[in-house]
């Protein structure tokens, strides 16, 4: 894998002078106080390749531009007081993409972590990785390990990066671990309950997802946080991820604030722990 120049700015990888398309959503009042906010927000970052293709650029240029939207999402969560943000950055199925794109994405992950973690640490953000690291390049694993270590004591916002992640694969890992414990006699099969399964997920100790946002018009979860999103509200937007701005985020949050969440009952209530 070709190294990326550590002094290179992410913005310099995109073609200069390109206009940023305005999101095709209405902007809510900037200072509006929302009655309800998600404690755990998850976003499926979709549309990077389409954004680049529409502009006659390599697909990787869309991923690079999408980093700006990641910054916007993190900034918005910090301002609103949202405590957990989980981003679907690379799925277990994304290895099927062209080798050049996958290689570029791995370089981009590493460069993002090297460049952004000092700033995130100053902002009080704790960076965590969700997913199986065995298949990731060693330099990406090292960057993820370093990011987690450097930001471990922060508590203002937990930023989960789902890299080589799949919801069904996560459940398989959890079930295998529980099966091993049963086989060793540490627990009985009757002791396996919801709580014990949750303690074996990548998101252990975190609350369930309250809101899933997916960009670029697709209307499915695509194997993302299947267990954690059992009671999540879903919000779909036509905006491509590189065009997703603070206004886009605020619009989604304003929509979430209007949802009636009963969790099987009759009274609007908070999410189950």
C-alpha positions as MATLAB code, in Angstrom:
seq = 'XXXXXXXXXXXXXXXXXXXXXXXXXXXXXXXXXXXXXXXXXXXXXXXXXXXXXXXXXXXXXXXXXXXXXXXXXXXXXXXXXXXXXXXXXXXXXXXXXXXXXXXXXXXXXXXXXXXXXXXXXXXXXXXXXXXXXXXXXXXXXXXXXXXXXXXXXXXXXXXXXXXXXXXXXXXXXXXXXXXXXXXXXXXXXXXXXXXXXXXXXXXXXXXXXXXXXXXXXXXXXXXXXXXXXXXXXXXXXXXXXXXXXXXXXXXXXXXXXXXXXXXXXXXXXXXXX';
ca = [
       0.000    0.000    0.000;
       1.480    3.357   -1.012;
       2.024    5.679    1.986;
       0.079    8.915    2.147;
       2.040   12.084    2.758;
       1.264   12.983    6.420;
       1.497   16.689    5.616;
      -1.122   16.403    2.901;
      -4.445   18.031    3.713;
      -7.494   15.936    3.015;
      -9.101   18.791    1.120;
      -6.167   18.869   -1.294;
      -7.062   15.414   -2.601;
     -10.269   16.699   -4.171;
     -10.255   18.632   -7.419;
      -9.888   22.368   -6.714;
     -12.627   24.844   -7.460;
     -15.494   22.383   -7.350;
     -18.725   23.885   -6.029;
     -20.349   22.085   -3.132;
     -23.953   21.247   -3.926;
     -26.513   22.646   -1.544;
     -28.520   20.027    0.381;
     -32.033   19.576   -0.962;
     -33.632   19.946    2.459;
     -35.200   22.819    4.346;
     -33.025   24.346    7.040;
     -34.675   24.493   10.484;
     -34.212   27.523   12.753;
     -30.575   27.592   13.777;
     -31.271   28.316   17.437;
     -34.328   26.127   17.833;
     -34.371   24.083   21.041;
     -35.455   20.541   20.312;
     -37.737   18.752   22.733;
     -35.921   15.444   22.226;
     -32.459   14.475   21.022;
     -30.993   11.030   20.438;
     -28.470    9.859   23.007;
     -27.013    7.525   20.380;
     -27.003    8.662   16.756;
     -25.884    6.312   13.967;
     -25.248    7.370   10.376;
     -24.809    5.298    7.221;
     -22.447    7.363    5.065;
     -23.791    6.708    1.587;
     -23.298    8.442   -1.752;
     -19.595    9.307   -1.822;
     -18.976    7.454   -5.071;
     -22.079    8.844   -6.750;
     -21.094   12.371   -5.721;
     -17.677   11.958   -7.344;
     -18.992   10.244  -10.469;
     -21.524   13.020  -11.039;
     -18.647   15.501  -11.046;
     -16.416   13.425  -13.308;
     -13.999   12.636  -10.478;
     -12.479    9.387   -9.195;
     -14.651    7.692   -6.568;
     -12.006    8.289   -3.913;
     -12.536   12.046   -4.301;
     -16.046   11.554   -2.919;
     -14.696    9.747    0.131;
     -12.196   12.550    0.706;
     -14.953   15.166    0.450;
     -17.037   13.073    2.829;
     -14.480   13.665    5.582;
     -15.720   17.264    5.744;
     -19.214   15.948    6.443;
     -17.799   13.778    9.235;
     -16.386   16.930   10.815;
     -19.773   18.627   10.454;
     -21.543   15.683   12.102;
     -19.088   15.582   15.002;
     -19.373   19.347   15.495;
     -23.160   19.165   15.424;
     -23.271   16.357   17.965;
     -20.980   18.276   20.286;
     -23.106   21.406   20.023;
     -26.374   19.527   20.596;
     -24.988   17.478   23.467;
     -25.430   14.109   21.738;
     -23.260   11.629   23.605;
     -22.650    8.857   21.052;
     -22.116    9.031   17.282;
     -21.554    5.832   15.288;
     -20.485    6.103   11.641;
     -20.708    3.218    9.160;
     -17.394    3.790    7.406;
     -16.581    0.411    5.820;
     -18.656   -2.763    5.834;
     -17.534   -6.376    5.603;
     -18.947   -6.398    2.060;
     -17.026   -3.328    0.891;
     -13.992   -5.518    0.187;
     -15.817   -6.380   -3.061;
     -15.077   -2.917   -4.414;
     -12.187   -2.267   -6.821;
      -8.767   -2.836   -5.271;
      -7.718    0.757   -5.967;
     -10.733    2.146   -4.124;
     -10.272   -0.143   -1.120;
      -6.570    0.705   -0.923;
      -7.378    4.408   -1.130;
      -9.994    4.081    1.606;
      -7.539    2.341    3.923;
      -5.023    5.116    3.357;
      -7.771    7.659    3.984;
      -8.773    6.006    7.273;
      -5.210    6.085    8.494;
      -4.644    9.652    7.400;
      -7.946   10.784    8.939;
      -6.988    9.284   12.286;
      -3.463   10.726   12.218;
      -4.724   14.177   11.233;
      -7.964   14.433   13.218;
      -7.401   12.648   16.536;
      -5.427   15.514   18.155;
      -8.291   17.906   17.366;
     -10.901   15.393   18.483;
      -9.038   14.861   21.737;
      -9.032   18.599   22.393;
     -12.800   18.593   21.835;
     -13.309   15.826   24.392;
     -14.118   13.107   21.841;
     -13.341    9.458   22.569;
     -12.626    7.476   19.384;
     -13.510    3.790   19.237;
     -13.471    1.167   16.505;
     -16.310   -1.269   15.881;
     -15.558   -4.261   13.678;
     -13.153   -7.117   13.136;
      -9.605   -5.823   12.789;
      -7.937   -9.013   11.563;
      -8.441   -8.210    7.878;
      -7.414   -4.562    8.121;
      -3.899   -3.473    7.079;
      -1.451   -3.363    9.974;
      -0.941    0.386    9.649;
      -4.696    1.001    9.897;
      -4.933   -1.196   12.996;
      -2.007    0.690   14.532;
      -3.696    4.033   13.808;
      -6.966    2.804   15.342;
      -5.152    1.512   18.431;
      -3.327    4.821   18.827;
      -6.526    6.839   18.388;
      -8.336    4.813   21.028;
      -5.435    5.098   23.460;
      -4.973    8.854   22.962;
      -8.661    9.651   23.421;
      -9.647    7.005   25.967;
     -10.166    9.418   28.867;
     -12.489   11.742   26.934;
     -16.194   11.646   27.763;
     -17.909   14.520   25.955;
     -18.689   12.422   22.853;
     -18.016    8.797   21.916;
     -17.215    8.541   18.193;
     -17.543    4.947   16.998;
     -15.988    4.208   13.609;
     -17.502    1.023   12.173;
     -14.694   -0.345    9.991;
     -14.858   -3.867    8.539;
     -18.143   -4.076   10.391;
     -21.227   -6.208    9.794;
     -24.177   -6.542   12.143;
     -24.745  -10.239   11.499;
     -21.023  -10.947   11.820;
     -21.032   -9.104   15.154;
     -23.822  -11.363   16.410;
     -21.973  -14.480   15.234;
     -18.911  -13.389   17.229;
     -21.051  -12.816   20.314;
     -22.815  -16.172   20.002;
     -19.541  -18.032   19.479;
     -18.096  -16.489   22.624;
     -21.177  -17.461   24.610;
     -21.059  -20.993   23.161;
     -17.433  -21.293   24.278;
     -18.410  -20.214   27.787;
     -21.150  -22.856   27.879;
     -18.747  -25.522   26.585;
     -16.227  -24.654   29.298;
     -18.916  -24.839   31.947;
     -18.606  -21.165   32.903;
     -22.322  -20.552   32.264;
     -25.350  -22.643   31.392;
     -27.344  -22.116   28.233;
     -30.263  -20.914   30.385;
     -28.136  -18.022   31.589;
     -27.924  -16.557   28.086;
     -30.290  -13.594   28.002;
     -30.503  -10.197   26.321;
     -28.117   -8.602   28.774;
     -25.464  -11.286   28.380;
     -25.640  -11.057   24.583;
     -25.284   -7.273   24.726;
     -22.151   -7.530   26.877;
     -20.533   -9.522   24.057;
     -21.261   -6.985   21.302;
     -18.773   -4.403   20.012;
     -21.017   -1.727   21.561;
     -20.936   -3.186   25.070;
     -21.601   -0.582   27.779;
     -23.227    1.774   25.253;
     -26.965    2.477   25.062;
     -29.037    1.327   22.077;
     -29.306    3.447   18.942;
     -32.077    6.077   19.033;
     -31.806    7.397   15.484;
     -30.319    5.982   12.269;
     -29.710    8.439    9.427;
     -28.994    7.136    5.944;
     -28.001    9.443    3.128;
     -28.250    9.140   -0.673;
     -31.838    7.916   -0.876;
     -31.327    4.267    0.047;
     -33.890    2.896    2.508;
     -32.340   -0.056    4.290;
     -29.968   -0.774    7.185;
     -27.485   -2.804    5.119;
     -26.365   -4.972    8.050;
     -25.612   -1.967   10.280;
     -26.129   -2.238   14.059;
     -29.001   -4.703   13.661;
     -29.272   -5.567   17.355;
     -28.650   -2.050   18.621;
     -31.204   -0.484   16.247;
     -34.134   -2.686   17.232;
     -36.096    0.336   18.493;
     -34.315    3.058   16.539;
     -36.113    5.705   14.531;
     -35.090    5.689   10.860;
     -34.476    8.834    8.809;
     -33.709    8.691    5.084;
     -32.554   11.631    3.000;
     -31.736   12.059   -0.681;
     -28.687   14.179    0.220;
     -25.409   12.508   -0.740;
     -22.987   12.188    2.151;
     -20.421   14.707    0.823;
     -23.234   17.285    0.691;
     -24.476   16.493    4.208;
     -24.102   19.666    6.278;
     -25.030   20.940    9.713;
     -28.340   22.039    8.214;
     -28.929   18.464    7.037;
     -28.171   17.132   10.512;
     -30.394   19.701   12.200;
     -33.247   18.801    9.872;
     -32.914   15.122   10.783;
     -32.787   15.931   14.493;
     -35.838   18.169   14.201;
     -37.701   15.294   12.557;
     -36.616   12.925   15.340;
     -37.969   15.335   17.944;
     -41.455   14.918   16.471;
     -41.452   11.103   16.637;
     -43.730    9.391   19.130;
     -41.781    6.561   20.765;
     -43.886    4.121   22.791;
     -41.739    0.935   22.661;
     -44.783   -1.313   22.510;
     -46.777    0.674   25.033;
     -49.188    3.565   24.747;
     -47.219    6.389   26.322;
     -44.330    8.245   24.705;
     -41.229    7.385   26.689;
     -37.463    7.233   26.730;
     -35.554    4.449   25.020;
     -35.116    1.220   27.012;
     -31.626    0.861   28.468;
];
